[in-house]
Amino acid sequence: MQITNDWIRGFVDGEGCFYIQKIKKNGIDTVRHRFIVTQDQKSVNVLYALKTKLKCGGIHKNGKNMRAFQVSNKNHIQNIIIPFFTKNPLLTQKKQDFLLFADSFNQYNHCNLHPYQHVPSKTLVLCTNSKEKQKITDGWIRGFIDGEGCFCVSMVRNYPRPQLIIGLHEKEKHLLLDLKNYLNCGNIRKRKDGAVIFQVTSSKSLSHIIFPLLVTKGNKVLLKTSKRIGFQKFKKIVELILQKQHLTEKGSQKIMKLRENLNPVKTPSVFFF
């Protein structure tokens, strides 16, 4: 499996964690730094692809059906992880998490390495608030959908309503607005629990804008996780709707059968490490 740097950016924006843990070692207070990406066992190949691409880290069990890719080696964090996400910046709250992670790592390991060269560590948080242009790309979108996206089909008065849904915390509404503008489709709404949802419900927009991003002209799905299986069924449902097959009994039965095996709606994450 081949993955691009842009895909990794998007995927880590959805599924990554920059973990800082205070511990005692030989009676001395110290800090442990870890970069972690978790996935269901069904998508463990993605974690191995990350390990191969980044040339570091290990993969271990993280619960009954979960697996985690983890980088904790100091040399690998200093020479691979920090440089990678400095060159390939994240767009969500994870960007601030990374900058704080890098700053903490530099302080505790005295390696004098910083994502923003010539900027004092005490001004790091100010740097994260700059209004720099968001670098959304097609590759980032694919990775982000692999991490945070959900393909579902709800029924409204017996009428199938396909939707691509992506949810973030309310304070990241600006990123979803940028995504909406980049794609030139979709809507944004706020849930009662504070999550902000970007959703594309138009079958034409799904077919003409979203699908070309996720499928090659040779009909190869570009998603990397197990979501590609549900996506293929979702895509077939949209095609049946555009062909007006949902108005026939036979077509309606096909859609209901495909819908049965789609992944349930993923509740958007509203907490960040």
Secondary structure, DSSP 8 states (H G I E B T S, - for coil): ----HHHHHHHHHHHEEEEEEEEEETTEEEEEEEEEEEEEGGGHHHHHHHHHHHT--EEEE-SSSEEEEEE--HHHIIIIIHHHHHHS---STHHHHHHHHHHHHHHHHT----SSTT--GGGHHHHHT--------HHHHHHHHHHH-EEEEEEETTEEEEEEEEEEEGGGHHHHHHHHHHHT--EEEE-TTSEEEEEE--HHHIIIIIHHHHB-TT--B---STHHHHHHHHHHHHHHHHTTGGGSHHHHHHHHHHHHTS-----------
